[in-house]
């Protein structure tokens, strides 16, 4: 805020100086005195805060100093608005919390080198209890609040409209929070693959129990964590999923007990994955039972999706059907956003920026995936439909997956170093999606009879918008927003 005030005020003398070259001006005499130092609340004018039972609480509002003379000392007093003042300025939706239920910091002092100060409001345990009782006697719809007004001393002005800060409060019991360092896999602009947090087996991950934000631990709390694979079958049945169980000996926790001492706000249990005996198709459910010796937990059963992620970057992809005039190119397949790979739909052989239309009679519109490490047991794939501009038309209605055991495959099919059909996916049989930002997640794709796979081809044979075998119709196309692989 002070930056904007400075710019506004300095624009006036700048104009005057350009018309009066050679003359010397004192900036302080050119700008009215009330704009030399200007104070303003930095926070949102009306802000909701959380107070917790059984502990001391504090909140603060920041006040900024601006104006043409930032190096000038100034000060202000604080005034708490009464019910009458509240109703006059903000209507009858608010009521003032009695001042006996909190304490407010003293007046604001700004030395020459200080450009901000804090207004602090504190509540001890007894005051929080009294405030909770005060809430129960209020009519429905009335918001108890504390409204603080900055009142400047002589020579200082308060920025109009930002001279009052209002704080409303909700009162809660302290609830510890369960978390996972991996977090949920979130693709910007696209539907989430799962509501569960995801832990990449190939990276460091941890499960945590932590205090709420802005609450400092005052107790000794014994936190425990236990792996519960016996819950996986019931979870899958209830949620319509088919996540796998990690083989015995693959998963462990660094410890099962952590004592969270006063001043320590988080207990972290490192997750450990031994991939020596890892089997399966790459997505595994890890249920963790959590408990604490005191205070409640937001989740006593915490489910994590452990992923044996196949690392893919733009360099792993290639395609003869990429449209250079639409979409994000091959990068759109692995940028974790709604950017998308778009296949060709124009036919301009003489135009180097467009080129001829392309469709392969066997592979349709395809992109090829070169694997850094061969897949040899099983895997899953997921792809997302583009999230804008008629995604239904470009969504695949039939996909064929071809594989090659060679690092440099031949173009022929069904040859030793060529391409072999792995599986076919269709809209009718496999419920391929056709809505904006939706995803398709395959079940486990078994590789027990294929040998090591070095390359995959994701071949869109037909789309909802007209791409179909033999696919010679100019204009027919497909578009894929993201492509993921998991497995071993």
Secondary structure as UniProt FT lines:
FT   HELIX           2..19
FT   TURN            21..22
FT   HELIX           27..30
FT   HELIX           33..35
FT   STRAND          38..41
FT   STRAND          46..52
FT   TURN            53..54
FT   STRAND          57..66
FT   TURN            70..71
FT   STRAND          74..80
FT   HELIX           83..90
FT   TURN            92..93
FT   STRAND          94..96
FT   HELIX           99..101
FT   STRAND          103..104
FT   STRAND          108..110
FT   TURN            112..113
FT   STRAND          116..123
FT   HELIX           125..136
FT   TURN            140..141
FT   STRAND          143..152
FT   TURN            154..155
FT   STRAND          157..158
FT   TURN            160..161
FT   STRAND          164..172
FT   STRAND          175..180
FT   TURN            181..182
FT   TURN            188..189
FT   STRAND          197..200
FT   TURN            201..202
FT   STRAND          205..210
FT   TURN            213..214
FT   STRAND          221..227
FT   HELIX           229..231
FT   HELIX           232..239
FT   TURN            248..249
FT   STRAND          251..253
FT   STRAND          257..260
FT   TURN            262..263
FT   STRAND          266..273
FT   HELIX           275..277
FT   STRAND          283..292
FT   STRAND          296..297
FT   STRAND          301..307
FT   HELIX           314..316
FT   STRAND          317..318
FT   TURN            324..325
FT   TURN            327..328
FT   HELIX           329..333
FT   STRAND          341..343
FT   TURN            349..350
FT   TURN            352..354
FT   TURN            361..363
FT   STRAND          364..375
FT   STRAND          378..385
FT   HELIX           391..394
FT   STRAND          396..404
FT   TURN            416..417
FT   STRAND          419..426
FT   HELIX           427..430
FT   TURN            436..437
FT   STRAND          439..441
FT   STRAND          445..446
FT   TURN            448..450
FT   STRAND          453..463
FT   TURN            464..465
FT   TURN            469..470
FT   TURN            474..475
FT   STRAND          479..487
//
